[in-house]
Amino acid sequence: MESRELMQKITQCMSDKKAVDLKVLEIGSLTTLADYFVICSGTSTPHMKAIADEIDDKLSEVGEHPLGREGANTAYWILLDYGSVIVHIFNAESREFYSIERLWSDATEIDVNDWID
């Protein structure tokens, strides 16, 4: 699956699980790390885990599996690494503290409203 299609599928999963403040940063021109960061917040630890599980479940159905998953046992940040797309699921306090959007302010923000329901 191409990185843009993967990113769109991930954002749709997040939207389906009512993720808060969903953002996509196109970082491919800035780093070889990945093409996209997909960032959202959850309202609670169970909500964050439900978002991550939804992404895992839906992508596994089409043969996409994360290269790594970190933070599933914490209550503040879950990271899913799909190679070309890196997913960050934060609680509100951690998102503000780590401020990924500020750190990657040179990245282009993609408007997800074009394809999410």
N, C-alpha and C positions, 0 to 999 in steps of 0.2 A: 504494500500500500504506500502511495506517495505521501510525503510529509504533510502537505496541505490537507489531503483527504483525511489523514490520521488526526490532525489537529481539529478538523471540523467535527469528526466523530466524537472526539474527546469532549469538545465544548457542548455538543448536543447531550451527551451523557450527564455532564455537569448541570446543564439547564434542566434536564428531566428530573434531577434530584434537588432542584431548587437551590443551587449554589448561589452564594452572595457575591456581588461585585466581580463578575467574571471578566477577565481581561486576557488578551493574547498579544504577546510581543513577538514580532518577527526579528530574530537575532542573527540569522544566517549570514548577513553581510558584516557582522561585527565579530563573529567567533566561529570556530569550527566545532564548538561544543554541541550545538544543535541548530535546527532551523527556527524553532518556536519554543517559547515559554508559554504555558497556559497556566493562569493563576486565578485562584478563587478563594473565598472564605467559606467556612462552615459555621453554623451557629452553636455547635456543641461537638464534643468528641464523637458521639454516635453519628451525628450528621456528617462529619468529616470522613469517618470510616465508610459510611453508606455511599458517599460520592466516589471514594476510591474503589470500593467494591463494584459499583455500577460500571465504572470505566474498565476495570479488570474483566468483569463478566461479559460485557458487550464486545470488547475487543478480542477476547479469547474465542468468542463465537466465530470470528472471521480470521482466526489464526494469528492474531497479533498478541504478543506477550511482552511484559516489561522486562528490560534487561536488569532492572533493580527496583526495589521498593524499600524505602526508608521511612522511619517514623510512625509506622502503623501502631506501635504500642505507646506512642506519646499522645499528648493532648494538644499539641500546638502546631505541628507541621508534618504533613505527609508528602513525600516526594516519590513520584513514579517516573522512571526513566524509560522512554520508548525509543531511545536513540536519537532520532531527528526531532522528537517532541519531548520536552520535559515538563511534567505536571507538578505544580505546587499547590497544595491545599492547606490553608492556614486557618488558625483561629484568628479573631480580629486583632488581639493584642500582638501576636507574633508577626502578623502581616505588617502592622504598623512599625514594629521594631526592626524587622529585617528589610523592609522597604525595597523589595526587589524592583518595583517599577522605577524608583528613584535611582537605584544602582545602575539600571539598564536604560536610563533616560534617553540615550541615543538610539534606542531601538524604535522601530515603527510599530505603533499600536494598530491592530487589525480590528475592524468593527465586526463583531460576531452577530449582530442583529440581522445580517443578510441571510443567515442560514439556520439560526436556532428558532425553535417554535415558541 
